[in-house]
Amino acid sequence: MEDGGLQNNGRLGTIDIHFTTTVVHGTLILERELEEAELTKLIEQIDEDIVLSADMPRDDFLVSVYVGKDIGFYSDEYFADENNEGEGYTE
């Protein structure tokens, strides 16, 4: 998710969206705090650009918002590389 002109040109965070039969759940993780007006504008933009474009009927869009920082990205490949590096290690 990129900043759409809310403050500066930078990454704001990530969102995970899950659709159920009647409700859409979102978990929004911001990398910095936003003013309430900016936050509501962002949620409305997510609703319009992503949720409504899925063209699925819904009764509500529920969003949990957190502020945190990215400390790393891990995948199977990362752990495979870590395990291979440790194979030659002996005590």
C-alpha positions as CSV (number, residue, x, y, z in Angstrom):
1,M,0.0,0.0,0.0
2,E,1.5,3.3,-1.0
3,D,0.7,6.7,0.3
4,G,-1.8,8.3,-2.0
5,G,-0.8,11.9,-1.1
6,L,-1.8,11.8,2.5
7,Q,1.5,13.2,3.8
8,N,4.5,12.2,1.8
9,N,5.4,9.7,-0.9
10,G,6.2,6.6,1.1
11,R,4.8,3.3,2.2
12,L,2.0,3.4,4.8
13,G,1.7,-0.3,5.6
14,T,-0.1,-3.4,4.6
15,I,-3.7,-4.7,4.7
16,D,-5.0,-8.2,4.8
17,I,-8.6,-8.6,3.7
18,H,-10.8,-11.6,4.3
19,F,-14.3,-12.1,2.8
20,T,-17.0,-14.1,4.5
21,T,-20.6,-14.6,3.3
22,T,-21.9,-11.4,4.9
23,V,-18.9,-9.4,6.3
24,V,-15.5,-8.3,5.0
25,H,-12.7,-8.2,7.7
26,G,-9.6,-6.1,7.3
27,T,-6.4,-6.0,9.3
28,L,-4.5,-2.8,8.6
29,I,-1.0,-2.5,9.9
30,L,0.4,1.0,9.5
31,E,4.1,1.8,9.7
32,R,3.3,5.2,11.3
33,E,0.4,6.9,13.0
34,L,-2.1,8.8,11.0
35,E,-4.5,11.5,12.0
36,E,-8.1,10.3,12.4
37,A,-9.2,12.1,9.2
38,E,-6.3,10.6,7.2
39,L,-7.1,7.1,8.6
40,T,-10.8,7.3,7.8
41,K,-9.9,8.6,4.3
42,L,-7.5,5.6,3.8
43,I,-10.1,3.1,5.0
44,E,-12.7,4.6,2.6
45,Q,-10.2,4.4,-0.2
46,I,-9.4,0.7,0.6
47,D,-13.2,0.0,0.6
48,E,-13.7,1.7,-2.7
49,D,-10.6,0.5,-4.5
50,I,-10.4,-3.1,-3.2
51,V,-13.4,-4.3,-1.3
52,L,-16.2,-3.0,-3.5
53,S,-14.3,-3.9,-6.7
54,A,-14.5,-7.6,-5.6
55,D,-18.2,-7.3,-6.4
56,M,-19.3,-9.4,-3.5
57,P,-22.3,-8.5,-1.4
58,R,-21.5,-7.5,2.1
59,D,-23.3,-6.2,5.2
60,D,-20.3,-4.5,6.8
61,F,-16.5,-3.8,6.4
62,L,-14.8,-4.3,9.7
63,V,-11.2,-3.0,10.0
64,S,-8.7,-3.5,12.9
65,V,-5.9,-1.0,12.7
66,Y,-2.4,-1.4,14.3
67,V,0.7,0.7,14.2
68,G,4.0,-1.2,14.0
69,K,7.2,-1.5,12.1
70,D,8.5,-4.1,9.6
71,I,11.3,-6.1,11.2
72,G,11.8,-8.7,8.5
73,F,10.3,-10.9,5.8
74,Y,10.7,-14.7,6.2
75,S,10.0,-17.5,3.7
76,D,10.8,-21.1,3.2
77,E,13.8,-20.0,1.1
78,Y,15.2,-18.0,4.0
79,F,15.0,-20.9,6.4
80,A,16.5,-23.3,3.8
81,D,19.4,-20.9,3.3
82,E,19.9,-20.6,7.1
83,N,19.9,-24.4,7.5
84,N,22.4,-24.8,4.7
85,E,24.8,-22.3,6.3
86,G,24.6,-24.1,9.6
87,E,25.5,-27.5,8.3
88,G,29.2,-27.0,8.5
89,Y,29.0,-25.7,12.1
90,T,30.4,-27.9,14.8
91,E,31.1,-27.1,18.5
